[in-house]
C-alpha cells in the first residue's frame, strides 16, 4: 500500500518540476499529476519546452546543409568510373 502511494507522490512532484523547467503551467500539471499520476508525468516529459530552453530529451540543434545551387551534393565516387557500383571480378 505504501509503494503505490510513493509512486503517486513522486509523479506529482515530477510533473511539477518538469512543468517548471519547460515553462508550462505548474498548477495545471500538478493537478494533472494528482489525477493521472505516471501518465501525466510521461506526457509532460515528452512535451517540448515553451521557454526556449532545451530539455534533456530535445533534439540537438544541428546546422542545416547549405546547398548554394539548390541541389544536394553529388554521390560519392564509385569503384569503377562510369559503372556506378560494385563490379564483380571477371574470370577467363
N, CA, C and O atoms as a GROMACS GRO file, in nm:
protein
  368
    1UNK      N    1   0.083  -0.120   0.000
    1UNK     CA    2   0.000   0.000   0.000
    1UNK      C    3   0.087   0.126   0.000
    1UNK      O    4   0.047   0.228  -0.055
    2UNK      N    5   0.204   0.118   0.061
    2UNK     CA    6   0.288   0.237   0.070
    2UNK      C    7   0.362   0.264  -0.062
    2UNK      O    8   0.386   0.380  -0.095
    3UNK      N    9   0.398   0.159  -0.136
    3UNK     CA   10   0.474   0.176  -0.261
    3UNK      C   11   0.392   0.253  -0.367
    3UNK      O   12   0.443   0.348  -0.424
    4UNK      N   13   0.266   0.213  -0.393
    4UNK     CA   14   0.188   0.292  -0.490
    4UNK      C   15   0.170   0.438  -0.447
    4UNK      O   16   0.167   0.528  -0.531
    5UNK      N   17   0.157   0.462  -0.318
    5UNK     CA   18   0.143   0.598  -0.268
    5UNK      C   19   0.270   0.679  -0.293
    5UNK      O   20   0.263   0.796  -0.328
    6UNK      N   21   0.386   0.617  -0.275
    6UNK     CA   22   0.513   0.684  -0.302
    6UNK      C   23   0.531   0.712  -0.451
    6UNK      O   24   0.579   0.819  -0.489
    7UNK      N   25   0.491   0.618  -0.536
    7UNK     CA   26   0.499   0.640  -0.681
    7UNK      C   27   0.407   0.754  -0.723
    7UNK      O   28   0.445   0.837  -0.805
    8UNK      N   29   0.288   0.758  -0.667
    8UNK     CA   30   0.191   0.862  -0.697
    8UNK      C   31   0.246   0.999  -0.655
    8UNK      O   32   0.236   1.096  -0.730
    9UNK      N   33   0.302   1.007  -0.534
    9UNK     CA   34   0.358   1.133  -0.484
    9UNK      C   35   0.478   1.176  -0.568
    9UNK      O   36   0.495   1.295  -0.596
   10UNK      N   37   0.561   1.082  -0.609
   10UNK     CA   38   0.678   1.114  -0.692
   10UNK      C   39   0.633   1.164  -0.830
   10UNK      O   40   0.697   1.253  -0.887
   11UNK      N   41   0.526   1.108  -0.883
   11UNK     CA   42   0.479   1.154  -1.013
   11UNK      C   43   0.421   1.295  -1.004
   11UNK      O   44   0.436   1.374  -1.097
   12UNK      N   45   0.356   1.327  -0.894
   12UNK     CA   46   0.305   1.464  -0.874
   12UNK      C   47   0.422   1.561  -0.868
   12UNK      O   48   0.420   1.665  -0.935
   13UNK      N   49   0.523   1.528  -0.790
   13UNK     CA   50   0.641   1.614  -0.778
   13UNK      C   51   0.714   1.625  -0.913
   13UNK      O   52   0.759   1.734  -0.951
   14UNK      N   53   0.726   1.514  -0.984
   14UNK     CA   54   0.792   1.516  -1.114
   14UNK      C   55   0.717   1.601  -1.216
   14UNK      O   56   0.780   1.674  -1.293
   15UNK      N   57   0.585   1.592  -1.216
   15UNK     CA   58   0.504   1.675  -1.306
   15UNK      C   59   0.529   1.823  -1.278
   15UNK      O   60   0.544   1.904  -1.369
   16UNK      N   61   0.531   1.856  -1.151
   16UNK     CA   62   0.552   1.995  -1.111
   16UNK      C   63   0.688   2.047  -1.156
   16UNK      O   64   0.698   2.155  -1.214
   17UNK      N   65   0.793   1.969  -1.130
   17UNK     CA   66   0.928   2.012  -1.163
   17UNK      C   67   0.950   2.019  -1.314
   17UNK      O   68   1.012   2.113  -1.364
   18UNK      N   69   0.899   1.919  -1.388
   18UNK     CA   70   0.915   1.922  -1.532
   18UNK      C   71   0.838   2.038  -1.595
   18UNK      O   72   0.888   2.104  -1.686
   19UNK      N   73   0.718   2.064  -1.546
   19UNK     CA   74   0.641   2.177  -1.598
   19UNK      C   75   0.714   2.308  -1.572
   19UNK      O   76   0.714   2.397  -1.657
   20UNK      N   77   0.776   2.319  -1.457
   20UNK     CA   78   0.853   2.439  -1.422
   20UNK      C   79   0.972   2.456  -1.517
   20UNK      O   80   0.997   2.566  -1.566
   21UNK      N   81   1.044   2.349  -1.543
   21UNK     CA   82   1.161   2.354  -1.631
   21UNK      C   83   1.124   2.384  -1.775
   21UNK      O   84   1.200   2.450  -1.846
   22UNK      N   85   1.008   2.337  -1.818
   22UNK     CA   86   0.969   2.352  -1.958
   22UNK      C   87   0.883   2.476  -1.984
   22UNK      O   88   0.838   2.497  -2.096
   23UNK      N   89   0.861   2.557  -1.881
   23UNK     CA   90   0.783   2.678  -1.899
   23UNK      C   91   0.634   2.653  -1.914
   23UNK      O   92   0.563   2.735  -1.974
   24UNK      N   93   0.586   2.542  -1.862
   24UNK     CA   94   0.444   2.507  -1.870
   24UNK      C   95   0.373   2.557  -1.744
   24UNK      O   96   0.437   2.600  -1.648
   25UNK      N   97   0.240   2.550  -1.743
   25UNK     CA   98   0.161   2.593  -1.628
   25UNK      C   99   0.180   2.492  -1.515
   25UNK      O  100   0.134   2.378  -1.524
   26UNK      N  101   0.246   2.535  -1.409
   26UNK     CA  102   0.282   2.446  -1.298
   26UNK      C  103   0.157   2.395  -1.226
   26UNK      O  104   0.150   2.277  -1.190
   27UNK      N  105   0.060   2.483  -1.203
   27UNK     CA  106  -0.060   2.442  -1.131
   27UNK      C  107  -0.138   2.336  -1.209
   27UNK      O  108  -0.182   2.235  -1.152
   28UNK      N  109  -0.155   2.359  -1.337
   28UNK     CA  110  -0.230   2.261  -1.418
   28UNK      C  111  -0.161   2.126  -1.420
   28UNK      O  112  -0.227   2.022  -1.409
   29UNK      N  113  -0.028   2.125  -1.434
   29UNK     CA  114   0.043   1.998  -1.441
   29UNK      C  115   0.052   1.929  -1.305
   29UNK      O  116   0.061   1.807  -1.299
   30UNK      N  117   0.049   2.006  -1.197
   30UNK     CA  118   0.044   1.944  -1.065
   30UNK      C  119  -0.090   1.875  -1.045
   30UNK      O  120  -0.097   1.764  -0.994
   31UNK      N  121  -0.197   1.942  -1.086
   31UNK     CA  122  -0.331   1.882  -1.077
   31UNK      C  123  -0.340   1.759  -1.167
   31UNK      O  124  -0.398   1.658  -1.128
   32UNK      N  125  -0.282   1.768  -1.286
   32UNK     CA  126  -0.280   1.651  -1.376
   32UNK      C  127  -0.205   1.535  -1.311
   32UNK      O  128  -0.244   1.420  -1.325
   33UNK      N  129  -0.097   1.566  -1.240
   33UNK     CA  130  -0.023   1.462  -1.168
   33UNK      C  131  -0.105   1.398  -1.059
   33UNK      O  132  -0.094   1.278  -1.035
   34UNK      N  133  -0.189   1.477  -0.991
   34UNK     CA  134  -0.274   1.423  -0.885
   34UNK      C  135  -0.375   1.324  -0.944
   34UNK      O  136  -0.397   1.217  -0.888
   35UNK      N  137  -0.437   1.361  -1.056
   35UNK     CA  138  -0.542   1.278  -1.112
   35UNK      C  139  -0.492   1.165  -1.202
   35UNK      O  140  -0.553   1.058  -1.206
   36UNK      N  141  -0.383   1.188  -1.273
   36UNK     CA  142  -0.339   1.089  -1.372
   36UNK      C  143  -0.204   1.024  -1.341
   36UNK      O  144  -0.164   0.930  -1.410
   37UNK      N  145  -0.135   1.072  -1.240
   37UNK     CA  146  -0.012   1.008  -1.193
   37UNK      C  147   0.096   0.994  -1.299
   37UNK      O  148   0.138   1.092  -1.361
   38UNK      N  149   0.140   0.871  -1.320
   38UNK     CA  150   0.251   0.844  -1.412
   38UNK      C  151   0.218   0.881  -1.556
   38UNK      O  152   0.308   0.919  -1.631
   39UNK      N  153   0.092   0.872  -1.595
   39UNK     CA  154   0.054   0.908  -1.732
   39UNK      C  155   0.083   1.056  -1.756
   39UNK      O  156   0.140   1.093  -1.859
   40UNK      N  157   0.045   1.142  -1.661
   40UNK     CA  158   0.072   1.285  -1.674
   40UNK      C  159   0.222   1.312  -1.673
   40UNK      O  160   0.269   1.401  -1.744
   41UNK      N  161   0.296   1.237  -1.596
   41UNK     CA  162   0.442   1.255  -1.591
   41UNK      C  163   0.505   1.223  -1.726
   41UNK      O  164   0.592   1.297  -1.773
   42UNK      N  165   0.461   1.116  -1.788
   42UNK     CA  166   0.515   1.080  -1.920
   42UNK      C  167   0.477   1.185  -2.024
   42UNK      O  168   0.559   1.223  -2.107
   43UNK      N  169   0.353   1.233  -2.019
   43UNK     CA  170   0.307   1.332  -2.117
   43UNK      C  171   0.388   1.462  -2.104
   43UNK      O  172   0.435   1.515  -2.204
   44UNK      N  173   0.403   1.512  -1.983
   44UNK     CA  174   0.477   1.638  -1.966
   44UNK      C  175   0.626   1.618  -1.998
   44UNK      O  176   0.694   1.712  -2.039
   45UNK      N  177   0.676   1.498  -1.979
   45UNK     CA  178   0.818   1.472  -2.009
   45UNK      C  179   0.845   1.476  -2.159
   45UNK      O  180   0.953   1.520  -2.200
   46UNK      N  181   0.752   1.433  -2.242
   46UNK     CA  182   0.776   1.431  -2.386
   46UNK      C  183   0.731   1.559  -2.456
   46UNK      O  184   0.759   1.576  -2.574
   47UNK      N  185   0.665   1.648  -2.386
   47UNK     CA  186   0.622   1.774  -2.447
   47UNK      C  187   0.743   1.866  -2.466
   47UNK      O  188   0.835   1.866  -2.384
   48UNK      N  189   0.742   1.945  -2.575
   48UNK     CA  190   0.854   2.038  -2.596
   48UNK      C  191   0.849   2.154  -2.497
   48UNK      O  192   0.744   2.187  -2.442
   49UNK      N  193   0.963   2.214  -2.478
   49UNK     CA  194   0.974   2.328  -2.388
   49UNK      C  195   0.912   2.452  -2.453
   49UNK      O  196   0.921   2.471  -2.574
   50UNK      N  197   0.848   2.536  -2.371
   50UNK     CA  198   0.790   2.661  -2.422
   50UNK      C  199   0.877   2.781  -2.390
   50UNK      O  200   0.852   2.889  -2.443
   51UNK      N  201   0.977   2.765  -2.308
   51UNK     CA  202   1.056   2.880  -2.266
   51UNK      C  203   1.184   2.897  -2.346
   51UNK      O  204   1.272   2.974  -2.305
   52UNK      N  205   1.198   2.829  -2.457
   52UNK     CA  206   1.314   2.845  -2.540
   52UNK      C  207   1.435   2.767  -2.494
   52UNK      O  208   1.532   2.756  -2.568
   53UNK      N  209   1.432   2.713  -2.375
   53UNK     CA  210   1.542   2.632  -2.325
   53UNK      C  211   1.535   2.494  -2.383
   53UNK      O  212   1.432   2.453  -2.437
   54UNK      N  213   1.642   2.421  -2.371
   54UNK     CA  214   1.640   2.285  -2.423
   54UNK      C  215   1.622   2.188  -2.308
   54UNK      O  216   1.680   2.205  -2.201
   55UNK      N  217   1.543   2.088  -2.330
   55UNK     CA  218   1.527   1.984  -2.230
   55UNK      C  219   1.622   1.871  -2.264
   55UNK      O  220   1.681   1.870  -2.372
   56UNK      N  221   1.639   1.778  -2.174
   56UNK     CA  222   1.734   1.670  -2.197
   56UNK      C  223   1.689   1.579  -2.311
   56UNK      O  224   1.772   1.507  -2.367
   57UNK      N  225   1.561   1.579  -2.345
   57UNK     CA  226   1.512   1.492  -2.450
   57UNK      C  227   1.498   1.564  -2.584
   57UNK      O  228   1.459   1.502  -2.683
   58UNK      N  229   1.530   1.692  -2.589
   58UNK     CA  230   1.514   1.766  -2.713
   58UNK      C  231   1.622   1.727  -2.813
   58UNK      O  232   1.734   1.692  -2.776
   59UNK      N  233   1.587   1.733  -2.939
   59UNK     CA  234   1.684   1.705  -3.044
   59UNK      C  235   1.788   1.816  -3.048
   59UNK      O  236   1.754   1.933  -3.026
   60UNK      N  237   1.912   1.782  -3.074
   60UNK     CA  238   2.014   1.887  -3.078
   60UNK      C  239   1.993   1.979  -3.198
   60UNK      O  240   1.939   1.937  -3.301
   61UNK      N  241   2.035   2.103  -3.184
   61UNK     CA  242   2.027   2.197  -3.295
   61UNK      C  243   2.147   2.176  -3.386
   61UNK      O  244   2.256   2.227  -3.359
   62UNK      N  245   2.127   2.101  -3.493
   62UNK     CA  246   2.233   2.073  -3.588
   62UNK      C  247   2.228   2.174  -3.700
   62UNK      O  248   2.120   2.220  -3.737
   63UNK      N  249   2.343   2.210  -3.756
   63UNK     CA  250   2.341   2.304  -3.867
   63UNK      C  251   2.274   2.242  -3.989
   63UNK      O  252   2.290   2.124  -4.017
   64UNK      N  253   2.200   2.323  -4.060
   64UNK     CA  254   2.134   2.275  -4.181
   64UNK      C  255   2.233   2.280  -4.295
   64UNK      O  256   2.315   2.371  -4.301
   65UNK      N  257   2.229   2.183  -4.387
   65UNK     CA  258   2.320   2.186  -4.500
   65UNK      C  259   2.290   2.305  -4.591
   65UNK      O  260   2.175   2.345  -4.607
   66UNK      N  261   2.393   2.361  -4.649
   66UNK     CA  262   2.379   2.476  -4.737
   66UNK      C  263   2.404   2.431  -4.881
   66UNK      O  264   2.518   2.406  -4.920
   67UNK      N  265   2.298   2.420  -4.958
   67UNK     CA  266   2.310   2.384  -5.098
   67UNK      C  267   2.297   2.514  -5.178
   67UNK      O  268   2.187   2.556  -5.211
   68UNK      N  269   2.410   2.574  -5.207
   68UNK     CA  270   2.407   2.706  -5.271
   68UNK      C  271   2.344   2.702  -5.410
   68UNK      O  272   2.284   2.801  -5.453
   69UNK      N  273   2.357   2.590  -5.480
   69UNK     CA  274   2.297   2.582  -5.613
   69UNK      C  275   2.158   2.517  -5.611
   69UNK      O  276   2.099   2.495  -5.716
   70UNK      N  277   2.107   2.486  -5.493
   70UNK     CA  278   1.975   2.426  -5.480
   70UNK      C  279   1.975   2.276  -5.496
   70UNK      O  280   1.868   2.214  -5.485
   71UNK      N  281   2.089   2.214  -5.521
   71UNK     CA  282   2.098   2.071  -5.541
   71UNK      C  283   2.180   2.008  -5.429
   71UNK      O  284   2.275   2.069  -5.380
   72UNK      N  285   2.145   1.886  -5.388
   72UNK     CA  286   2.228   1.818  -5.287
   72UNK      C  287   2.362   1.781  -5.348
   72UNK      O  288   2.375   1.777  -5.471
   73UNK      N  289   2.462   1.754  -5.266
   73UNK     CA  290   2.592   1.718  -5.320
   73UNK      C  291   2.584   1.591  -5.403
   73UNK      O  292   2.494   1.509  -5.384
   74UNK      N  293   2.679   1.575  -5.494
   74UNK     CA  294   2.678   1.457  -5.581
   74UNK      C  295   2.711   1.332  -5.501
   74UNK      O  296   2.762   1.339  -5.389
   75UNK      N  297   2.679   1.219  -5.560
   75UNK     CA  298   2.703   1.090  -5.495
   75UNK      C  299   2.853   1.067  -5.482
   75UNK      O  300   2.930   1.120  -5.561
   76UNK      N  301   2.895   0.988  -5.383
   76UNK     CA  302   3.037   0.960  -5.368
   76UNK      C  303   3.089   0.880  -5.488
   76UNK      O  304   3.010   0.814  -5.556
   77UNK      N  305   3.217   0.887  -5.514
   77UNK     CA  306   3.271   0.815  -5.629
   77UNK      C  307   3.252   0.664  -5.614
   77UNK      O  308   3.251   0.611  -5.503
   78UNK      N  309   3.238   0.597  -5.728
   78UNK     CA  310   3.217   0.452  -5.728
   78UNK      C  311   3.350   0.381  -5.749
   78UNK      O  312   3.454   0.444  -5.770
   79UNK      N  313   3.346   0.248  -5.743
   79UNK     CA  314   3.467   0.168  -5.760
   79UNK      C  315   3.524   0.183  -5.901
   79UNK      O  316   3.646   0.194  -5.916
   80UNK      N  317   3.441   0.183  -6.002
   80UNK     CA  318   3.486   0.194  -6.140
   80UNK      C  319   3.418   0.315  -6.203
   80UNK      O  320   3.297   0.332  -6.188
   81UNK      N  321   3.493   0.398  -6.272
   81UNK     CA  322   3.430   0.516  -6.331
   81UNK      C  323   3.324   0.478  -6.433
   81UNK      O  324   3.348   0.394  -6.521
   82UNK      N  325   3.210   0.539  -6.421
   82UNK     CA  326   3.102   0.517  -6.516
   82UNK      C  327   3.020   0.392  -6.491
   82UNK      O  328   2.918   0.373  -6.558
   83UNK      N  329   3.061   0.306  -6.400
   83UNK     CA  330   2.989   0.181  -6.378
   83UNK      C  331   2.883   0.193  -6.269
   83UNK      O  332   2.783   0.122  -6.272
   84UNK      N  333   2.903   0.281  -6.173
   84UNK     CA  334   2.801   0.308  -6.073
   84UNK      C  335   2.785   0.205  -5.964
   84UNK      O  336   2.674   0.188  -5.914
   85UNK      N  337   2.888   0.136  -5.924
   85UNK     CA  338   2.872   0.044  -5.813
   85UNK      C  339   2.977  -0.067  -5.812
   85UNK      O  340   3.085  -0.054  -5.869
   86UNK      N  341   2.942  -0.175  -5.747
   86UNK     CA  342   3.034  -0.288  -5.732
   86UNK      C  343   3.041  -0.366  -5.863
   86UNK      O  344   2.939  -0.398  -5.924
   87UNK      N  345   3.162  -0.396  -5.905
   87UNK     CA  346   3.183  -0.475  -6.025
   87UNK      C  347   3.248  -0.607  -5.985
   87UNK      O  348   3.359  -0.607  -5.933
   88UNK      N  349   3.180  -0.720  -6.009
   88UNK     CA  350   3.239  -0.848  -5.972
   88UNK      C  351   3.361  -0.877  -6.062
   88UNK      O  352   3.366  -0.830  -6.176
   89UNK      N  353   3.456  -0.953  -6.013
   89UNK     CA  354   3.574  -0.984  -6.096
   89UNK      C  355   3.536  -1.069  -6.216
   89UNK      O  356   3.445  -1.152  -6.209
   90UNK      N  357   3.605  -1.047  -6.324
   90UNK     CA  358   3.581  -1.124  -6.446
   90UNK      C  359   3.686  -1.231  -6.458
   90UNK      O  360   3.806  -1.204  -6.445
   91UNK      N  361   3.644  -1.353  -6.482
   91UNK     CA  362   3.736  -1.467  -6.495
   91UNK      C  363   3.740  -1.510  -6.640
   91UNK      O  364   3.637  -1.518  -6.708
   92UNK      N  365   3.861  -1.538  -6.688
   92UNK     CA  366   3.881  -1.600  -6.818
   92UNK      C  367   3.880  -1.515  -6.933
   92UNK      O  368   3.896  -1.564  -7.045
   0.00000   0.00000   0.00000
